[in-house]
């Protein structure tokens, strides 16, 4: 088997499309397609299922990808040893998080980190739902979840609390609103089904099942922006709501609706010096934000 095949399989698996694989490899997508056809034909196996949205690894492809990742890690480790820099924080580290967390929690920490370690090439991957980001794409993934998979390695940061927030302008227009007893009489900004992973879903289903005046969004960013503009009430993570001057917290943190925040590390790259250093840096800085994330106390 041509060793170069594994390089193409790895790029295709990470990129998910011919075009993105070409960008990673520095070649045109037609070259990638020709190479994929060639290696599948010569070996008589199918590495990828091809569909309109991109490429999906077959079981054989998954096995080849795991070997490609292992060899890539081994080569990087060997290279550092050969140049005497095995412990030096040099090279690319990929960090994945939801957009809102990058904006509100990670940005100042990452800015400090790159000042402290200028030789680290940081790549930030974002998505409205970090579950959409495959673990193989990132070295470190910041994500909210109460029951992480047993196979995942990582550090628990804090428990994210959520509460109801509204803009001062909305509150002035609805001075007589009663969130506790008549929440469905208010206008609410809610997540749609594509954003159903929010921890507060139980509260929505219990308190707002008959609400008629609603605005549905497919991102927390949009919900936040609409609430700031006074379009309606919204349930937000307290670290976000408390930091927004246009918003007022209208309830105590919602009981039973907290979710743990974890920083997970990719098992294939966790032994790399640069990944370990970035993880330790992020955990240390994020844990200092625990009082902000785990806001407590009555109004």
Beta strands, then each sheet from edge to edge (+ up, - down):
strand 1: 48-51
strand 2: 54-57
strand 3: 91-98
strand 4: 120-127
strand 5: 140-144
strand 6: 153-160
strand 7: 162-167
strand 8: 188-191
strand 9: 214-217
strand 10: 233-237
strand 11: 247-249
strand 12: 259-265
sheet 1: 1+ 2-
sheet 2: 4+ 3+ 5+ 12- 6+
sheet 3: 9+ 8+ 10+ 7- 11+
end
